[in-house]
Amino acid sequence: MGAVRTLIVIAGAGLLVAGCAAPRQNFERVVYGDPAKPYLGKSKAEIVACAGQPASSIERGPGETVVYHYSGPGPVPGAAPKKKDDAEAKGGFFGGKKQDKSWKCSASLTFENDRLTHVTFAPRDVVSEYAMKKDAKTGEKRPAPQPEPCTFSLPNCPGGQ
């Protein structure tokens, strides 16, 4: 009976130690699995050269955040825009450019002191996991359908530094 008790204590201690190690392993998996990691530290000029011109940019303090809209694995330079007549080039009511509405994902790249420090990406039509939608046939409320998740890479950029 004493040997069984000792074995249970040793197994419990082993599980306790394994439980403490799991957060570190999960942390490393998240950090090392970061799809933006190979591009961190690159200059804005390097990123724009291989990802193309961003859809928009926001300056704040010593940094800037540029936003890309894309479908597929990540932003790539677009083909040269076709010539449009003046009426079409003027765009909307206030004269702004017409924007491409076919994109599925958005990536925000944050630069500080001209170096990429952070990347976030998400689907265009992101929906709260708590959002509900009424079923047209039954009238029953169900969770709203989620868009397909986005991936992020810069296919035309050399990976790593």
Secondary structure, DSSP 8 states (H G I E B T S, - for coil): -HHHHHHHHHHHHHHHHHHHHHHHHHHHHHHHT-TTGGGTT-BHHHHHHHH---SEEEEETTEEEEEEEESSSS-----------HHHHH-STTS---------EEEEEEEETTEEEEEEEEETT---TT-EEE-TTT--EEE-----------TTS-S--
